[in-house]
Amino acid sequence: MILTGQQLVEQGIILNGVDFKVDDGELPSYGVDGCGYTLCACVAWDYQKWVLEIGGTIEFQSLEMVDIPTDCVGICYLKTTYGRQGIISTLSGVLDPGFQGPVTIRLYNSSNYPVTLYSAGGFVMVMVQQLTERATGYSGRWM
């Protein structure tokens, strides 16, 4: 079963996030989505604009903290807003059961032109799926 974005906030899987969808029609939306939650950059409230040059990379952490229960797994997807512009995310895509903390996001510009990124918008959607049983909790170095 995939948890809704609202369940992720209500159950404390997404911490210090918003319990609604933020969409001003210009910046990529973030917050609660029907089947997940879209994370912002850690500097979102300071509103920054970055230009990612051709072949350039940028790495940052999510503003929101996640706390994946040991009976769940998180799966991360780059927002199509950026994918359509040639941005590739090099995150692993999986948040292991028991993972706690911000999500590290690394982006690469594979297009033929510079791409503008806005810290106040969303970058990665997290979908959380419940497992059939509890797993051993993550205790790696990236926690």
C-alpha positions as CSV (number, residue, x, y, z in Angstrom):
1,M,0.0,0.0,0.0
2,I,1.3,3.4,-0.9
3,L,0.7,6.1,1.7
4,T,-0.9,9.4,0.6
5,G,1.0,12.7,1.1
6,Q,-1.4,13.6,3.9
7,Q,-0.7,10.3,5.7
8,L,3.1,11.0,5.4
9,V,2.7,14.3,7.3
10,E,0.1,13.0,9.8
11,Q,2.2,9.9,10.7
12,G,5.4,11.9,11.1
13,I,7.2,10.4,8.2
14,I,7.7,13.8,6.7
15,L,8.8,16.2,9.5
16,N,8.8,20.0,9.4
17,G,6.9,20.0,6.1
18,V,3.6,21.6,5.1
19,D,0.3,19.7,5.2
20,F,-0.9,21.0,1.9
21,K,0.3,21.5,-1.7
22,V,2.0,24.8,-2.4
23,D,1.6,25.8,-6.1
24,D,1.9,29.4,-7.2
25,G,1.7,28.5,-10.9
26,E,5.3,29.6,-11.5
27,L,7.7,27.6,-9.3
28,P,7.6,23.8,-9.2
29,S,5.0,22.8,-6.6
30,Y,6.0,21.2,-3.3
31,G,4.3,19.7,-0.2
32,V,1.5,17.2,0.0
33,D,0.7,15.4,-3.3
34,G,-1.9,12.7,-3.7
35,C,0.5,9.8,-3.6
36,G,3.5,11.4,-1.9
37,Y,5.3,14.5,-0.7
38,T,7.5,16.8,-2.8
39,L,10.6,18.0,-1.0
40,C,12.2,21.5,-1.2
41,A,15.9,22.5,-1.0
42,C,17.2,23.2,2.4
43,V,17.4,26.9,1.7
44,A,13.8,27.2,0.4
45,W,12.7,29.8,2.9
46,D,15.7,32.0,1.9
47,Y,14.6,31.9,-1.7
48,Q,17.6,31.5,-3.9
49,K,17.9,31.1,-7.7
50,W,20.7,28.9,-9.1
51,V,21.9,28.6,-12.7
52,L,23.1,25.1,-13.4
53,E,25.5,25.4,-16.3
54,I,25.8,22.8,-19.1
55,G,27.4,19.7,-17.6
56,G,27.2,21.3,-14.1
57,T,26.2,19.6,-10.9
58,I,24.7,20.8,-7.6
59,E,24.2,19.0,-4.3
60,F,22.0,20.0,-1.4
61,Q,19.8,18.6,1.2
62,S,16.0,18.7,1.5
63,L,14.4,21.3,3.8
64,E,12.2,18.6,5.2
65,M,13.4,15.7,7.4
66,V,12.1,12.2,6.8
67,D,11.6,9.4,9.2
68,I,11.0,6.1,7.3
69,P,9.4,3.5,9.6
70,T,11.0,0.0,9.6
71,D,7.8,-1.4,7.9
72,C,8.1,1.1,5.0
73,V,10.4,2.1,2.1
74,G,10.6,5.5,0.5
75,I,11.1,5.9,-3.3
76,C,12.3,9.2,-4.7
77,Y,11.5,10.7,-8.1
78,L,12.8,13.9,-9.7
79,K,10.1,16.3,-10.5
80,T,9.3,16.2,-14.2
81,T,9.5,20.0,-14.3
82,Y,13.3,19.6,-14.2
83,G,13.5,16.2,-16.0
84,R,11.9,17.9,-19.1
85,Q,14.7,20.4,-19.1
86,G,17.5,17.8,-19.1
87,I,18.2,17.6,-15.4
88,I,19.2,14.2,-14.1
89,S,19.0,13.3,-10.4
90,T,21.8,11.1,-9.2
91,L,20.1,10.2,-5.9
92,S,19.8,6.4,-5.4
93,G,16.0,6.6,-5.4
94,V,15.5,4.5,-2.3
95,L,15.1,5.6,1.3
96,D,15.7,2.4,3.4
97,P,13.4,1.4,6.2
98,G,14.6,3.2,9.4
99,F,16.3,6.1,7.5
100,Q,16.0,9.4,9.3
101,G,17.2,12.8,8.3
102,P,17.2,15.1,5.3
103,V,17.4,13.7,1.8
104,T,20.6,14.5,-0.1
105,I,19.8,15.6,-3.7
106,R,22.4,15.8,-6.4
107,L,21.4,17.2,-9.8
108,Y,23.3,17.2,-13.1
109,N,22.5,19.3,-16.2
110,S,22.6,17.1,-19.3
111,S,21.0,19.7,-21.6
112,N,22.6,22.0,-24.1
113,Y,21.8,25.1,-22.2
114,P,22.0,26.5,-18.6
115,V,18.9,25.6,-16.4
116,T,17.6,27.9,-13.7
117,L,16.7,26.1,-10.4
118,Y,14.6,27.8,-7.7
119,S,15.2,26.8,-4.1
120,A,11.7,27.8,-3.1
121,G,10.2,25.1,-5.4
122,G,10.0,21.4,-5.2
123,F,12.7,19.0,-6.5
124,V,12.0,15.4,-5.5
125,M,8.8,13.6,-4.8
126,V,8.9,10.9,-2.1
127,M,6.5,8.0,-2.3
128,V,6.3,5.7,0.7
129,Q,5.1,2.1,0.4
130,Q,4.3,-0.1,3.3
131,L,6.2,-3.4,3.5
132,T,4.6,-6.8,4.3
133,E,6.7,-7.0,7.5
134,R,9.2,-4.9,9.4
135,A,12.8,-4.8,8.1
136,T,16.1,-4.2,9.9
137,G,16.4,-0.5,10.3
138,Y,19.0,1.5,8.3
139,S,22.1,2.4,10.3
140,G,24.5,3.5,7.5
141,R,26.8,6.5,7.4
142,W,24.4,8.8,5.5
143,M,21.9,9.0,8.4
